[in-house]
Amino acid sequence: MVIPAYAGALNTAARRSTALITGASSGIGLALARQMAPDFDLALTARNQARLEEIARELTQAHGNLVHVIPADLLRPEAPDQIFAEIARRDLRVDVLVNNAGFGSYGPFAENRFQDEAGMIQVNISALTHLTKLALPQMLERKSGRIMNVASTAGFQPGPLMAVYYATKAYVISFSEAIANELQGSGVTVTCLCPGATESEFARRADMEKSRLFKMGKMTSEDVAREGYRAMMQGKTLIITGMRNKLMAESVRFAPRKMVAAIARRVQERVD
């Protein structure tokens, strides 16, 4: 089925740059879409088509930009190819790629379902890597482009009770920093956004809100998006949102690894 783009009355014939945002139906992805809408046309993808269409109408009404709705389920390995096939069919180009989609699950590794863990690796790692691979060639040809990969402060240490999630975010940080180095001088920048505890649908789905980490305080998705967008537009490689999160992420560099894992477990444990 062909999903039309939503265009506000203020849209002109001159096409703006287009940003593709994954996981755009809620949380940080939605906040980034709202943050970027005044400056970019958007291609929004997530599983919830009805919600995406509602967001598209909201944004075009407010900003007069084009918003393309491309529903997709990144749990399916073929989804990145399908997204870019639809982008090509609509004669779009991806000037900015925001790899925001991701999810986590809580509990001891031995007790969690492998299906959930495998899905996490598919969305958080494989789909992110695949979408980046698909977007880069045209960016390099144009000598212009921006990529934002949403990781987490979880990626700076091992995470008992969320072992696979923490490991996937460590991959995103390492991958982002490596390709940012490879792309120096190309006109393409890579920014890795690392929020800490954030109030969002993601946290509720992962059942993280009762953990000590969230009881210690959390940022809003809007504040995270604002800091991340600014850093991406400035071409920064790594941005950790919030001063407390910066201090926590830096502190693990100097502590023994066993101690880091023990502390991570303690803050992940649920409290009443």
C-alpha positions in Angstrom: 0.0 0.0 0.0 1.3 3.5 -0.9 1.4 5.8 2.1 1.2 9.5 1.0 3.4 12.2 2.3 1.7 14.9 4.4 2.4 18.4 3.2 1.5 21.6 5.0 0.2 24.7 3.3 3.5 26.6 3.9 5.6 24.0 2.0 7.3 25.6 -1.1 8.6 24.1 -4.3 12.1 24.2 -2.9 12.7 20.9 -1.2 14.3 20.9 2.2 16.9 18.4 3.2 15.2 15.2 4.4 15.9 13.4 7.7 15.0 9.7 8.1 14.1 8.9 11.8 13.5 5.4 13.0 11.5 4.6 16.1 9.7 8.0 15.5 6.3 7.1 17.0 7.3 7.9 20.7 10.0 8.8 23.1 13.3 10.3 21.9 12.5 9.5 18.3 9.3 11.6 18.4 11.0 14.3 20.3 13.7 14.5 17.6 11.1 14.6 14.9 9.4 17.6 16.6 12.8 19.2 17.2 13.9 18.8 13.5 10.6 19.6 11.8 11.2 23.3 11.5 14.4 22.7 9.6 13.9 19.4 7.7 11.4 17.4 5.7 11.0 14.1 7.4 10.7 10.4 6.7 9.3 8.7 9.8 9.4 5.0 10.3 8.1 2.7 13.1 5.6 -0.1 13.4 2.6 2.0 14.3 1.3 3.5 11.1 -1.7 5.2 12.6 0.4 7.0 15.2 2.9 8.0 12.5 0.2 9.5 10.4 -1.1 11.4 13.4 2.4 12.8 14.1 2.8 13.7 10.4 -0.4 15.8 10.4 0.7 17.5 13.6 4.1 18.4 12.2 3.0 19.6 8.8 0.3 21.7 10.4 2.8 23.4 12.7 5.8 23.7 10.3 4.6 23.3 6.7 7.1 20.6 5.9 6.8 17.4 4.0 6.5 14.3 6.3 6.7 10.9 4.7 5.2 8.0 6.7 7.0 4.7 6.0 5.8 2.0 8.4 8.2 -0.8 9.0 9.1 -3.4 11.7 12.9 -3.5 12.2 12.6 -6.9 13.9 12.4 -8.2 10.3 15.9 -8.4 8.7 14.5 -7.3 5.3 13.0 -4.0 6.8 16.0 -1.7 6.1 16.0 -2.7 2.4 12.3 -2.2 2.2 12.5 1.3 3.8 15.2 2.4 1.3 13.3 0.9 -1.6 10.3 3.0 -0.6 12.6 6.1 -0.3 13.9 5.5 -3.8 10.3 4.9 -5.1 9.3 8.3 -3.7 12.5 9.9 -5.3 13.7 11.0 -1.9 17.3 11.4 -0.6 18.4 10.8 2.9 20.4 13.8 4.0 20.2 12.9 7.7 19.8 9.4 9.2 18.7 9.1 12.8 19.0 5.5 14.0 16.9 5.8 17.1 14.8 2.6 17.2 15.7 0.2 19.9 14.4 -1.7 22.9 15.6 -3.5 26.0 14.4 -6.2 28.4 15.0 -6.6 32.1 16.0 -9.7 34.0 18.8 -12.3 34.4 20.1 -13.5 31.1 19.5 -17.2 32.0 15.8 -16.5 32.6 15.0 -14.2 29.6 13.6 -15.5 26.4 16.1 -16.0 23.7 13.6 -14.6 21.2 13.6 -11.3 23.0 17.4 -11.1 23.2 17.7 -12.0 19.5 15.2 -9.4 18.6 17.1 -6.8 20.6 20.3 -7.6 18.7 18.4 -7.4 15.4 16.9 -4.0 16.1 19.7 -2.4 18.2 22.6 -3.6 16.2 21.8 -5.3 12.9 19.1 -2.9 11.6 21.1 0.2 12.7 24.2 -1.1 10.9 22.2 -2.0 7.8 20.5 1.3 7.6 23.8 3.1 8.0 25.3 1.0 5.2 22.4 1.9 2.9 22.5 5.6 3.6 26.3 6.2 3.4 27.0 5.7 -0.3 24.8 8.6 -1.5 26.0 10.8 1.4 29.6 10.1 0.4 28.8 10.8 -3.3 27.3 14.2 -2.3 30.1 14.8 0.2 27.4 15.8 2.6 25.4 14.1 5.3 24.8 13.5 9.0 24.2 10.3 10.9 23.0 10.1 14.5 23.1 6.7 16.3 21.2 6.7 19.6 23.1 4.6 22.1 23.0 5.0 25.9 25.2 5.5 28.9 24.6 1.8 29.4 27.2 1.2 26.7 30.0 2.4 28.9 29.9 -0.6 31.3 28.6 -4.2 31.6 25.0 -4.3 32.7 23.9 -7.2 34.9 20.1 -7.7 34.7 20.1 -6.1 31.3 23.2 -7.9 29.9 22.3 -8.0 26.2 20.9 -4.5 26.1 24.0 -3.0 27.6 26.2 -5.0 25.2 24.2 -3.7 22.2 24.7 -0.1 23.2 28.4 -0.7 23.7 28.4 -1.9 20.0 26.6 1.3 18.9 29.2 3.5 20.7 32.2 1.6 19.3 30.7 1.4 15.8 29.8 5.1 15.7 33.2 6.3 16.9 35.0 4.1 14.4 33.1 5.1 11.3 33.2 8.8 12.5 37.0 8.4 12.3 36.9 6.7 8.9 34.6 9.5 7.5 36.8 12.5 8.6 37.2 14.9 5.7 34.3 13.3 3.7 31.7 15.9 4.5 29.7 13.2 6.4 29.5 13.3 10.2 28.5 10.6 12.7 27.1 11.5 16.1 26.5 9.0 18.9 23.8 10.2 21.4 24.1 8.6 24.8 21.3 9.5 27.1 21.0 8.1 30.7 17.6 7.3 32.3 15.0 9.0 30.2 11.2 9.2 30.7 9.8 7.3 27.6 7.8 4.4 26.3 11.1 2.6 26.0 11.6 2.6 29.7 8.1 1.4 30.4 8.4 -1.4 27.8 11.7 -2.5 29.3 10.2 -2.5 32.8 13.0 -0.2 34.0 11.1 2.4 35.9 11.3 0.7 39.3 15.1 0.4 39.2 17.4 2.5 41.4 18.7 4.1 38.2 15.3 5.7 37.5 14.6 6.5 41.1 17.8 8.6 41.1 16.3 10.9 38.5 15.6 10.9 34.8 15.6 13.4 31.9 12.7 14.1 29.5 12.8 12.9 25.9 12.5 16.5 24.8 15.7 17.6 26.8 17.6 14.6 25.4 16.5 15.4 21.8 17.4 19.0 22.2 21.0 18.2 23.3 21.4 15.5 20.7 20.1 17.6 17.8 22.5 20.4 18.7 25.4 18.1 18.9 24.6 16.5 15.6 24.3 19.8 13.8 27.7 20.8 15.3 29.3 17.6 14.0 30.2 16.2 17.4 31.0 12.5 17.6 29.8 11.7 21.1 27.3 13.4 23.3 26.3 12.3 26.8 23.2 14.1 27.9 23.0 15.6 31.4 25.8 16.5 33.8 25.1 13.6 36.2 25.2 11.1 33.3 28.5 12.6 32.0 30.1 12.1 35.5 28.8 8.6 35.8 30.0 7.6 32.3 33.5 9.0 32.9 33.9 7.5 36.4 33.7 3.9 35.1 37.0 4.5 33.2 39.0 4.5 36.4 37.3 1.8 38.5 38.1 -2.0 38.4 35.8 -3.8 36.0 34.4 -6.1 38.6 33.5 -3.1 40.7 31.9 -1.4 37.6 29.7 -4.4 37.0 28.7 -4.6 40.7 27.7 -0.9 40.8 25.8 -1.3 37.5 23.9 -4.2 39.0 23.0 -2.3 42.1 21.6 0.7 40.2 19.6 -1.7 37.9 18.0 -3.6 40.8 14.4 -2.7 41.5 13.4 -0.9 44.7 9.9 -0.3 46.2 
